[in-house]
Amino acid sequence: MSSILTNNSAMVALQTLKNINSNLSQTQGEISTGKRVASAKDNAAVWAISKVMESDVKGFKGISDSLSLGESTVAVARNASETVTDLLTEIKGKIVAAQEENVDRSKIQTDISALRDQINSVVGAAQFNGLNLVKGTNNMDILASLDRSSDGSVTASNITVNRQDLTTDASVYGTGTSLSANSTASAAAVVNTANTAVVTIANTWANNDVANITVAGVDLSYTFQTGNSVTDVADAFTGLINGLGLEGLSATNTAGVLTVSSTRAFEGVAVASTETTAGDGDVVITGLNGTSGLTLTSGTVAERAESVAFSTAAAVNEGDGYKVTVGASSYNYVAGKNETMEDVAKGLKIAIDSAGLSDITTKVTKDATSGQWSLKVDNNGSTLAFSEVGNAGGTATGGLRGLEAISVTTNAGADSALDTIETLISNSIDAAAQFGSAQGRIEIQNDFIGKLSDSLKTGIGAMVDADMEAVSARLQALQVQQQLGTQSLSIANQAPQSILSLFR
């Protein structure tokens, strides 16, 4: 049945043409935007995922900028630390030269002062965008990553760069929790008293018996003759020992008791005794503390020094301060981040040495068995009070504290300066190493972030980008279909015209 009111063919052709035009419009949109999923209506799930990933890529771009800024800041601090190390090494050379007495120490001190001023200049200028990592103790956190978990939550990950204080600033001693249990003083005073070893000479001697005594590695002997007395033996050894001219060593005789005295600081002196008996042609060697003529009451003469021994078990936290009193004055050191009892002992040594106390010398030692660190203090003058105390809650001592007090104009100053400069060089080397490690990690993270961003972009493109080869082919096909659809609609629209011929 034909109808002039309803043209089914035209409706079919029109619907087909609409579908073709819709597909053509979509294809042209993909060509113009380059995206297969340009909006949520194209594919809501894929669009949502892509937008989350795009936001992550944007965040990683900001992280890369943050890492680049942090890397530059750390690089400045590393270069400053390395420069300070070089300058301290030059100062060490000057100090070594000053150990000789026939040099112009005043000119050497002038050079040291100039190098010290240059170090202060380097430390003060080592800032990037106002941030100086070689001053103060506060750490710097650099945003390194945004970590997204499976539930969609995001957490920030930081690279922490520890500041390395290379200033000469004094500490602020705290008044917090007592730390006195972490250190122990060996005595309540440091005194100028010799330590002794006693050799008791018995009356059991025969003609041609030989007494042997070894003092500080030097072998001495006396051959007993008939008619000699115990006092003669003791007198002979007294003269022999004193005749050696060994620094800090002397001997006295009291009624046949030979006393070997030592005032050597930080150095024990070994004393041993034996007797060779010449009887019936036999030679018998008796050992230490034997039953023959020589009996050693006390062996090695102990070093002359008092000490502060530090705990091997206690931790050292930032702000922990330890104070040593010598005479009427106290000297303290306050620990910074990641420091140990070794740093505390060396810091206290520098504090005492920097005061330039006459007759006072110091030394830091480590027990080879227990690993315990000790600060030893020797006094070559009048008796001085000696004590120690510790408290938490202070402000850390600058890493180059003591540099400002280095003076080589005297023998004592030149000696203490050598120990001080070694500690300061160690501090600056540690600082440079820390900054170098941090800079290397930042570079690796920055490189990873760049690669991660590229991978995310590739993944986003795989989800939403249009396949331009396929789109091009589809466009040509749809254009042909559009032409055919238009032609079909035109033919269908002409169909009612044929009905008019029936009425002619």
Stockholm file with secondary structure:
# STOCKHOLM 1.0

chainA/1-504         MSSILTNNSAMVALQTLKNINSNLSQTQGEISTGKRVASAKDNAAVWAISKVMESDVKGFKGISDSLSLGESTVAVARNASETVTDLLTEIKGKIVAAQEENVDRSKIQTDISALRDQINSVVGAAQFNGLNLVKGTNNMDILASLDRSSDGSVTASNITVNRQDLTTDASVYGTGTSLSANSTASAAAVVNTANTAVVTIANTWANNDVANITVAGVDLSYTFQTGNSVTDVADAFTGLINGLGLEGLSATNTAGVLTVSSTRAFEGVAVASTETTAGDGDVVITGLNGTSGLTLTSGTVAERAESVAFSTAAAVNEGDGYKVTVGASSYNYVAGKNETMEDVAKGLKIAIDSAGLSDITTKVTKDATSGQWSLKVDNNGSTLAFSEVGNAGGTATGGLRGLEAISVTTNAGADSALDTIETLISNSIDAAAQFGSAQGRIEIQNDFIGKLSDSLKTGIGAMVDADMEAVSARLQALQVQQQLGTQSLSIANQAPQSILSLFR
#=GR chainA/1-504 SS CCCSSCCHHHHHHHHHHHHHHHHHHHHHHHHHHCBSCCSTTTCHHHHHHHHHHHHHHHHHHHHHHHHHHHHHHHHHHHHHHHHHHHHHHHHHHHHHHTTSTTSCHHHHHHHHHHHHHHHHHHHHHCEETTEETTSSSCCEEEEEEEEECTTSCEEEEEEEECCCCCSCCCCBCCCSSBCGGGEEESCSEECCCCEEEEEEECSCCCTTCEEEEEETTEEEEEECCTTCCHHHHHHHHHHHHHHTCCTTEEEEEETTEEEEEECCBTCCBCEEEEEEEEETTEEEEECTTCSSSEEESSCSBCCBCEEEEECSSCCCCTTCEEEEEETTEEEEEECCTTCCHHHHHHHHHHHHHHTTCTTEEEEEEECTTTCCEEEEEEESSSCEEEEEEEESSCBCCCTTTTGGGCCCSSHHHHHHHHHHHHHHHHHHHHHHHHHHHHHHHHHHHHHHHHHHHHHHHHHHHHHHBCCHHHHHHHHHHHHHHHHHHHHHHHHHHHTTHHHHGGGC
#=GC SS_cons         CCCSSCCHHHHHHHHHHHHHHHHHHHHHHHHHHCBSCCSTTTCHHHHHHHHHHHHHHHHHHHHHHHHHHHHHHHHHHHHHHHHHHHHHHHHHHHHHHTTSTTSCHHHHHHHHHHHHHHHHHHHHHCEETTEETTSSSCCEEEEEEEEECTTSCEEEEEEEECCCCCSCCCCBCCCSSBCGGGEEESCSEECCCCEEEEEEECSCCCTTCEEEEEETTEEEEEECCTTCCHHHHHHHHHHHHHHTCCTTEEEEEETTEEEEEECCBTCCBCEEEEEEEEETTEEEEECTTCSSSEEESSCSBCCBCEEEEECSSCCCCTTCEEEEEETTEEEEEECCTTCCHHHHHHHHHHHHHHTTCTTEEEEEEECTTTCCEEEEEEESSSCEEEEEEEESSCBCCCTTTTGGGCCCSSHHHHHHHHHHHHHHHHHHHHHHHHHHHHHHHHHHHHHHHHHHHHHHHHHHHHHHBCCHHHHHHHHHHHHHHHHHHHHHHHHHHHTTHHHHGGGC
//
